[in-house]
Amino acid sequence: MITLTDSAAEKVRDMLTKREQPTDGLRVGVRGGGCSGFTYFLEFSEGAKEGDRQLESHGVRLFIDSKSYLYLMGTEVDYVESLSGAGFKFQNPNARRTCGCGESFSV
């Protein structure tokens, strides 16, 4: 299961309502790259693609491709605001190593 914290879900819902283009939810995934091997990504999605897993967390629909799901099982996505900035933070129990920026990881 992949979940959003209350804070992340609230931020995503706010962003979805402000979009001019209709959006069904949020695509969550990983791509090869970054200094540790994989990078996380979030993007708006108009719906599921073939082979996607569809989940819901705090009223937000999540779409995850099957490859990404293997690396993200058990992950919690949070939204944090601090003096140095704001953004989404992945808490992935499968990550064995992460880089300093927190946007890439290895398993």
ROTORZA-650900 format. One line per 3 residues: number of its first residue (from 1); their letters; for each residue x, y, z of N, C-alpha, C. Coordinates in steps of 0.1 Angstrom, whole numbers, always signed. Atoms other than C-alpha are relative to their C-alpha. Example, Ala and Ser with C-alpha at 12.3 -4.5 7.8 and 13.67 -1.06 7.14 Angstrom:
<nodes>
1) as) +9,-12,+0,+123,-45,+78,+9,+12,+0 ~ -9,-11,+0,+137,-11,+71,-8,+11,+8;
</nodes>
This chain:
<nodes>
1) mit) +8,-12,+0,+0,+0,+0,+9,+12,+0 ~ -6,-13,+0,+11,+35,-7,-10,+10,+5 ~ +10,-9,-7,-4,+63,+14,+5,+14,+0;
4) ltd) -3,-14,-2,-5,+100,+17,-3,+4,+15 ~ +4,-5,-14,-4,+118,+51,-11,+10,-2 ~ +11,-10,+1,-32,+142,+59,+5,+12,-7;
7) saa) -5,-12,+6,-10,+171,+50,+2,-1,-15 ~ -2,+2,+14,+0,+156,+16,-13,+0,-7 ~ +13,+1,+6,-36,+147,+8,-7,+14,-2;
10) ekv) +6,-13,+0,-48,+182,+17,+6,+9,-11 ~ -7,-8,+11,-21,+198,-6,-4,-5,-14 ~ +3,+5,+13,-29,+175,-35,-15,+4,-4;
13) rdm) +14,-4,+3,-67,+181,-32,-1,+15,-4 ~ +0,-15,+3,-60,+219,-31,+5,+2,-14 ~ -6,-2,+13,-38,+216,-62,-10,-5,-11;
16) ltk) +9,+6,+9,-64,+194,-80,-12,+10,-3 ~ +11,-9,+2,-92,+219,-75,+4,+13,-7 ~ -4,-12,+7,-71,+248,-89,+4,-3,-14;
19) req) -4,+3,+14,-62,+230,-121,-12,+3,-10 ~ +10,-3,+10,-80,+241,-152,-4,-13,-8 ~ +2,+12,+8,-76,+207,-169,-6,-11,+10;
22) ptd) +6,+11,-8,-98,+178,-155,+11,-10,+4 ~ -10,+9,-5,-76,+155,-134,-7,-10,+10 ~ +6,+11,-8,-86,+121,-118,+7,-2,+13;
25) glr) -8,+3,-12,-58,+119,-93,+15,+3,-3 ~ -14,-3,-1,-21,+117,-88,+7,-13,-4 ~ -8,+11,+4,+4,+94,-106,+13,+1,+9;
28) vgv) -12,+2,-9,+32,+82,-82,+9,-10,-6 ~ -8,+10,+6,+62,+65,-95,+15,+2,+3 ~ -15,-2,-1,+100,+60,-98,+5,-1,-14;
31) rgg) -7,+0,+12,+123,+65,-127,+15,-3,+3 ~ -14,+2,-1,+159,+54,-133,+7,+14,+0 ~ -8,-12,+0,+184,+82,-125,+3,+5,+14;
34) gcs) -4,-6,-12,+196,+105,-98,+13,-6,+5 ~ -13,+4,-5,+227,+100,-77,+0,-13,+7 ~ +1,+13,-8,+214,+69,-59,-6,-11,-9;
37) gft) +5,+10,+8,+198,+50,-88,-14,+2,-5 ~ +14,-3,+3,+161,+59,-88,-4,+13,+5 ~ +6,-12,-5,+142,+91,-85,-15,-1,+1;
40) yfl) +15,+0,-1,+106,+96,-73,-6,+11,-9 ~ +7,-11,+7,+81,+115,-93,-15,+0,+4 ~ +14,-2,-2,+46,+128,-88,-5,+9,-12;
43) efs) +5,-8,+10,+24,+141,-116,-15,-2,+0 ~ +14,+1,+2,-13,+148,-123,-3,-11,-10 ~ +4,+10,+10,-31,+120,-141,-15,+1,-3;
46) ega) +14,+0,+4,-63,+119,-161,-6,-13,+1 ~ +6,+13,-2,-68,+83,-152,+10,-11,-1 ~ -9,+12,+0,-53,+48,-151,+4,-3,-14;
49) keg) -5,+6,+12,-31,+34,-178,+0,-15,+2 ~ +0,+15,+0,-30,-3,-187,+11,-5,+10 ~ -9,+6,-9,-14,-23,-159,+2,+8,+13;
52) drq) -1,-8,-12,-17,+5,-133,-7,-6,+12 ~ +7,+3,-12,-26,-2,-97,-7,+13,+4 ~ +8,-12,-4,-53,+22,-84,-2,-1,+15;
55) les) +2,+0,-14,-53,+31,-48,-7,+14,+4 ~ +6,-13,-5,-71,+58,-27,+6,+2,+14 ~ -5,-3,-13,-56,+76,+3,-6,+14,+3;
58) hgv) +6,-13,-5,-75,+103,+22,-8,+7,-11 ~ +9,-6,+10,-99,+108,-7,+7,+4,-13 ~ -8,-3,+12,-71,+112,-33,+3,-14,-8;
61) rlf) -3,+12,+9,-69,+86,-62,+15,+0,-4 ~ -14,+2,+4,-34,+73,-68,+1,-10,-11 ~ -2,+9,+11,-22,+56,-100,+15,-3,+0;
64) ids) -14,+4,-1,+10,+36,-98,+3,-12,-10 ~ -3,+11,+9,+26,+15,-126,+6,-12,+7 ~ -3,+13,-8,+34,-21,-117,+15,+0,+4;
67) ksy) -14,+0,-4,+72,-16,-118,+3,+9,+12 ~ -2,-10,-11,+71,+15,-95,-6,-6,+13 ~ +7,+5,-12,+47,-3,-72,+9,-9,+8;
70) lyl) -9,+9,-7,+74,-29,-64,+10,+8,+9 ~ -10,-8,-8,+98,-2,-52,-7,+9,+10 ~ +7,-9,-9,+71,+19,-34,-9,-6,+10;
73) mgt) +9,+7,-10,+52,-7,-14,+3,+4,+14 ~ -3,-4,-14,+48,+6,+21,+4,+15,+1 ~ -5,-14,-1,+58,+42,+12,-11,+9,+4;
76) evd) +9,-11,-4,+42,+72,+28,+5,+13,-6 ~ -4,-13,+6,+42,+105,+10,-6,+11,+9 ~ +3,-11,-9,+42,+136,+32,+2,+13,-7;
79) yve) -3,-13,+5,+40,+173,+25,+5,+8,+12 ~ -6,-7,-11,+63,+194,+46,+3,+15,-4 ~ -3,-14,+2,+68,+232,+49,+10,+4,+11;
82) sls) -10,-4,-10,+99,+246,+65,+6,+14,-5 ~ -6,-13,+4,+120,+278,+64,+8,-1,-13 ~ -8,+2,+12,+141,+263,+36,-8,-4,-12;
85) gag) +8,+3,+12,+112,+254,+14,-11,-10,+4 ~ +11,+9,-2,+82,+232,+10,+0,-10,-12 ~ +1,+10,+10,+75,+200,-9,-4,-14,+5;
88) fkf) +4,+14,-4,+66,+163,-9,+12,-8,+4 ~ -10,+8,-5,+87,+139,+10,-4,-14,+0 ~ +3,+15,+0,+88,+101,+5,+7,-7,+11;
91) qnp) -6,+9,-10,+93,+78,+34,-2,-14,-4 ~ +1,+13,+7,+101,+46,+17,+8,-11,+8 ~ -7,+10,-8,+109,+15,+38,+9,-9,-8;
94) nar) -8,+8,+9,+124,-2,+8,+13,+6,-4 ~ -12,-7,+4,+151,+24,+3,+11,-4,+9 ~ -12,+4,-8,+185,+11,+15,+10,+12,+1;
97) rtc) -9,-11,+0,+204,+43,+6,-8,+12,-7 ~ +6,-12,+6,+192,+79,-2,+11,+10,-2 ~ -10,-11,+2,+210,+109,-15,-3,+11,+10;
100) gcg) +2,-12,-9,+213,+142,+4,-12,+8,-2 ~ +12,-8,+3,+184,+158,-14,-13,-7,+3 ~ +12,+8,-3,+160,+130,-6,-8,-3,-12;
103) esf) +8,+3,+12,+148,+127,-42,+5,-12,-7 ~ -4,+13,+7,+167,+96,-52,+4,-10,+11 ~ -2,+11,-9,+173,+62,-36,+5,-12,-7;
106) sv) -4,+13,+5,+186,+27,-41,-6,-10,+9 ~ +6,+11,-7,+172,-6,-31,+9,-12,+1;
</nodes>
